[in-house]
C-alpha cells in the first residue's frame, strides 16, 4: 500500500467514525425525548401501543409520537409487530431486555439518566465557547435541570446497589457506622441526595448531613429523603464545602464524584480534615482514569475527557484562583490535594469499580 493509499484509508476510517458518532448522537437525543416525555415508561407499564394510543397515554401529539416510534424501531430500541401495517395501526413495544436500560431507575444497567446528563452538558454551548475564549467558567446552573437531574439519576443505581459493599470493604468505617454512640456523617457535594440516602439506609443508626452548595439540589435531597422514609436520618444543608467550618464533628466525611468539580478542592479537604472526630476519616470516590496521560486513550479516558471539556472543567473554573481540575483527576492529583490539606495518610482502596477509584484520607 502506498503512502497516499494509507492516508486515504485512515481518512476514510475517521469519516466513518464521525458519521457513526453523528448517528449515535441523534439516537442519544431521541432517548432523551422518550425519557422526558415518559414514552418508555408508558410502554413498560401499559404494554404495546399504536402511535395514537401512546399519544393518549402521555398527553402528546400523535404525529410526533408516530415519527418517534418509527425512529426507535429503526434504531432497534423498540419492537414493532407488523411492518406492513398502516403507519397509524402499527403496534410498538418495549422489549423486556430493554426495560432495565430505559425504565428501571435503580438498575445498574439504567442509562436514561446518563443520556439526560449528556443532553444537559450541551445546553450552554454559547457560554462554553465564550469561556474557552475568556478563560472563565460556566456556572453550574447554566446547564439546567437536565444536567442536575441526569447526573443524579446516572449515579443513583450505584449508590442503591453497591454502597453497602464499598463500605464493607473498609472495616474500620463499617464498624464505626454500626456502633454506638450513633455515627455522624457529612456527605459533601451530595447532589440530589442518593448517596446520603444509601448511607442512611445501609446504616440506620447514623445521621447523615447531606451538604451541597446548590440550593435546588438540596431541595431535591429533602424530597427524595422524605419519599424514602429517611427524612429524620438525612438532614439536607446548603453549604459551601470550602468554607472554614462544616458546623460539626464527623466520624465519616464522604465526597462522591464531586472533588474534581470543586473550585477550591484543597480548601474543602482542609475543612473536612478539621471537621473530623477522633479516628474519623474521609472517603472519596472519583474518576478511575489512567494513572498518566496516554493517547489514544481507552473508552473510560475518552468518556471522562468528553465530560471534562464540556462540563466539569468549566464548572470548576469560575473563580480566578480556581484549581480548574476537570473530570480527569488522576491519583497523583488527589494525593497532592490531600497532602496540601494536611492529611498524612492517603490510601487507594481495593474496591473494584469500572468508573470510580476510591480513596481513604486520615490525618
C-alpha positions in Angstrom: 0.0 0.0 0.0 1.4 3.4 -1.0 1.6 6.4 1.4 -1.3 8.0 -0.4 -3.4 4.9 -0.1 -2.6 4.6 3.6 -3.5 8.2 4.2 -6.8 7.7 2.3 -7.6 4.6 4.4 -7.0 6.5 7.6 -9.2 9.4 6.4 -12.0 7.0 5.4 -11.9 5.4 8.8 -12.2 8.7 10.5 -15.0 9.8 8.2 -16.9 6.6 9.1 -16.2 7.0 12.8 -17.6 10.6 12.9 -20.6 9.7 10.7 -21.5 6.8 13.1 -20.9 9.2 16.0 -23.4 11.6 14.5 -26.0 8.8 14.3 -25.3 7.8 17.9 -25.6 11.5 19.0 -29.0 11.8 17.3 -30.1 8.5 18.9 -29.0 9.7 22.3 -31.2 12.8 21.8 -34.1 10.5 20.8 -33.7 8.5 24.0 -33.8 11.8 25.9 -37.1 12.7 24.3 -38.5 9.3 25.2 -37.3 9.6 28.8 -38.5 13.2 29.4 -41.9 12.6 27.8 -42.5 9.3 29.6 -42.8 7.2 26.4 -40.7 4.3 27.6 -42.4 4.1 31.0 -45.8 4.3 29.4 -44.9 1.3 27.1 -43.4 -0.6 30.0 -46.4 -0.1 32.3 -49.2 -0.1 29.7 -47.9 -2.6 27.2 -47.5 -2.2 23.4 -49.3 0.7 21.7 -50.1 2.3 18.4 -49.0 5.9 17.9 -52.4 7.2 18.8 -52.6 5.1 22.0 -49.2 6.2 23.2 -50.0 9.8 22.5 -53.2 9.5 24.5 -51.4 7.8 27.4 -48.7 10.6 27.6 -50.7 13.7 26.6 -48.6 14.3 23.4 -49.2 14.9 19.7 -49.9 11.7 17.7 -47.9 12.9 14.6 -44.7 13.5 16.7 -45.2 10.2 18.6 -45.6 8.2 15.3 -42.3 9.6 14.0 -40.5 8.9 17.3 -41.8 5.3 17.4 -40.7 4.7 13.9 -37.3 6.1 14.6 -37.0 4.0 17.8 -37.9 0.8 15.8 -35.4 1.7 13.1 -32.7 2.2 15.8 -33.6 -1.2 17.3 -34.7 0.2 20.7 -38.4 -0.8 20.2 -40.1 -3.8 18.6 -42.8 -3.4 16.0 -45.4 -6.2 15.4 -46.3 -5.7 11.7 -44.0 -3.7 9.4 -46.6 -3.9 6.6 -49.4 -2.4 8.7 -50.7 1.1 8.2 -48.5 3.6 10.0 -51.3 4.6 12.3 -52.1 0.9 13.2 -48.6 -0.4 13.8 -48.1 -1.5 17.4 -44.8 -0.9 19.2 -43.5 -2.5 22.4 -40.5 -2.1 24.7 -38.6 -5.4 24.8 -38.3 -6.9 28.2 -34.5 -6.9 28.0 -34.6 -3.1 27.4 -36.6 -2.2 30.5 -33.5 -2.1 32.7 -31.8 0.4 30.4 -34.8 2.7 29.8 -37.1 2.4 32.8 -35.7 0.7 35.9 -34.1 3.7 37.6 -32.3 1.7 40.3 -31.0 -1.0 38.0 -27.2 -0.9 37.3 -28.0 -1.1 33.6 -30.2 2.0 33.7 -28.7 4.6 31.3 -31.6 7.1 30.7 -30.1 9.3 33.4 -26.7 9.4 31.7 -28.4 10.3 28.5 -30.2 13.2 30.3 -26.9 14.3 31.7 -25.2 14.3 28.3 -28.0 16.4 26.9 -27.7 18.8 29.8 -24.0 19.4 29.3 -24.7 20.5 25.8 -27.2 23.2 26.8 -24.9 26.2 27.4 -22.8 25.8 24.3 -22.6 29.5 23.5 -21.4 30.3 27.1 -19.0 27.4 26.9 -17.4 28.8 23.7 -17.0 32.2 25.3 -15.4 30.6 28.4 -12.8 29.0 26.1 -12.0 32.4 24.7 -12.0 34.3 28.0 -10.6 31.6 30.3 -13.6 32.0 32.7 -16.1 29.4 33.8 -19.7 28.4 33.2 -22.0 28.4 36.3 -23.4 25.0 37.3 -27.0 26.4 37.0 -26.4 27.3 33.3 -26.5 23.6 32.5 -30.1 23.4 33.7 -32.2 20.7 35.3 -31.2 18.0 32.8 -27.6 18.1 34.0 -28.5 18.2 37.7 -31.2 15.5 37.4 -29.2 13.5 34.9 -26.0 13.0 36.9 -28.1 12.2 40.0 -30.1 9.6 38.0 -26.9 8.2 36.4 -25.3 7.6 39.8 -28.3 6.5 41.8 -28.1 2.8 40.8 -24.5 2.6 42.0 -25.4 4.0 45.4 -28.5 1.9 45.7 -26.8 -1.4 44.8 -23.2 -1.0 45.7 -22.6 1.5 48.5 -23.0 -1.0 51.3 -20.4 -3.3 49.7 -18.0 -0.4 49.3 -18.1 0.5 53.0 -18.0 -3.2 54.0 -14.6 -3.2 52.2 -13.4 -0.5 54.7 -13.8 -2.5 58.0 -13.0 0.4 60.4 -15.5 2.6 58.7 -18.1 -0.1 58.6 -17.7 -0.9 62.3 -18.0 2.7 63.3 -21.1 3.3 61.3 -22.8 0.3 63.0 -21.6 1.1 66.5 -22.8 3.3 69.4 -22.8 6.2 70.0 -24.5 6.7 66.6 -22.1 8.0 64.0 -22.3 11.4 62.4 -21.7 11.5 58.6 -21.2 14.5 56.3 -21.8 13.8 52.6 -20.2 16.7 50.7 -21.4 17.5 47.3 -24.4 15.3 47.8 -26.3 16.4 44.7 -29.9 15.1 44.8 -29.0 13.0 47.9 -28.9 9.4 46.6 -25.6 8.8 48.3 -26.8 10.2 51.6 -30.0 8.1 51.4 -27.9 5.0 50.6 -25.7 5.6 53.7 -28.7 6.1 55.9 -30.4 3.0 54.6 -27.3 0.8 55.0 -26.5 2.2 58.5 -29.8 3.0 60.3 -28.1 4.4 63.4 -26.3 7.1 61.5 -27.3 10.7 61.0 -26.2 12.0 57.5 -25.7 15.7 56.9 -26.3 16.0 53.1 -24.3 19.1 52.1 -24.3 20.9 48.8 -23.8 24.4 47.7 -26.6 24.2 45.2 -30.0 25.1 46.8 -32.0 23.2 44.1 -30.0 20.0 44.7 -30.7 20.3 48.5 -34.4 20.7 47.9 -34.3 17.6 45.7 -32.4 15.8 48.5 -35.1 16.8 51.0 -37.9 15.5 48.8 -36.0 12.2 47.9 -35.2 11.5 51.6 -38.8 12.1 52.6 -40.0 9.8 49.9 -37.6 7.1 51.1 -38.9 7.5 54.7 -35.5 8.8 55.8 -36.4 12.4 56.5 -35.1 12.1 60.1 -31.9 10.4 59.2 -30.8 12.6 56.3 -30.5 16.3 57.0 -30.0 18.4 53.9 -27.9 21.6 54.3 -27.0 24.3 51.8 -23.3 25.0 52.5 -20.1 25.6 50.6 -17.7 22.7 51.4 -14.7 25.0 51.1 -15.9 27.3 53.9 -13.8 27.1 57.0 -16.3 25.1 59.2 -18.8 22.3 58.4 -20.6 23.0 61.7 -19.9 19.7 63.5 -17.5 16.8 64.1 -18.0 13.8 61.9 -16.9 10.2 62.2 -17.0 10.0 58.4 -17.0 12.5 55.6 -17.7 11.4 52.1 -17.1 13.0 48.7 -18.6 11.1 45.8 -17.6 12.2 42.3 -17.5 15.9 43.5 -13.9 16.7 44.3 -13.0 17.3 40.7 -15.9 19.8 40.3 -14.9 21.9 43.3 -13.3 25.3 42.5 -11.3 25.0 45.8 -10.7 21.3 46.5 -7.8 21.8 48.9 -9.8 24.2 51.0 -12.7 21.7 51.0 -10.4 18.9 52.1 -8.8 21.1 54.7 -12.2 21.9 56.1 -13.1 18.2 56.1 -9.9 17.3 58.0 -10.6 19.9 60.6 -14.2 18.6 61.0 -13.3 15.0 61.7 -14.0 13.4 65.0 -11.2 11.4 66.7 -10.3 8.4 64.5 -12.6 9.8 61.7 -11.7 9.5 58.0 -12.7 10.9 54.7 -13.7 8.6 51.9 -13.5 9.9 48.3 -14.8 8.3 45.1 -13.7 10.0 41.9 -12.9 9.0 38.4 -11.0 5.8 37.6 -8.9 7.4 34.9 -5.4 6.2 33.8 -2.5 7.0 36.1 -0.9 9.0 33.4 -1.8 10.7 30.1 -1.7 8.4 27.1 -3.1 8.9 23.6 -5.1 7.4 22.1 -6.9 6.6 25.3 -9.4 3.8 26.2 -13.1 4.2 26.5 -13.1 5.5 30.1 -10.5 8.1 29.3 -12.5 9.3 26.3 -15.7 9.3 28.3 -14.2 11.4 31.1 -12.4 13.8 28.8 -15.6 14.4 27.0 -17.4 15.5 30.1 -14.4 17.5 31.2 -14.2 19.7 28.2 -17.9 20.4 28.2 -18.9 20.5 31.8 -16.5 19.7 34.7 -13.6 22.0 33.7 -15.9 25.0 33.1 -17.8 24.4 36.3 -14.5 24.2 38.2 -13.1 27.4 36.7 -15.5 30.0 38.0 -13.0 31.9 40.3 -9.8 33.5 39.3 -7.9 31.2 41.7 -9.9 28.0 40.9 -8.0 24.8 40.8 -9.6 24.0 37.5 -9.2 20.3 38.0 -11.6 18.9 35.4 -13.0 15.4 35.2 -9.7 13.7 34.6 -8.5 13.7 38.2 -5.6 11.3 38.5 -4.4 9.6 41.6 -1.4 11.9 41.9 -3.7 14.9 41.9 -5.9 13.5 44.7 -2.8 12.8 46.7 -1.4 16.3 46.1 -4.7 17.9 47.2 -5.0 15.8 50.3 -1.4 16.3 51.3 -1.7 20.1 50.9 -4.8 19.9 53.0 -2.9 18.3 55.9 -3.7 14.6 55.5 -0.8 12.3 56.3 -2.4 9.1 55.1 -3.9 8.8 51.6 -4.8 5.3 50.7 -6.2 4.0 47.4 -8.8 1.4 48.5 -9.1 -2.1 46.9 -12.6 -1.5 45.7 -13.4 -2.7 42.2 -15.5 -0.3 40.1 -15.4 0.4 36.4 -15.8 4.1 36.7 -14.6 5.3 40.1 -11.4 5.0 42.2 -11.8 5.1 46.0 -9.6 6.8 48.5 -9.4 6.9 52.3 -7.9 10.0 53.9 -6.8 10.2 57.5 -5.0 13.0 59.4 
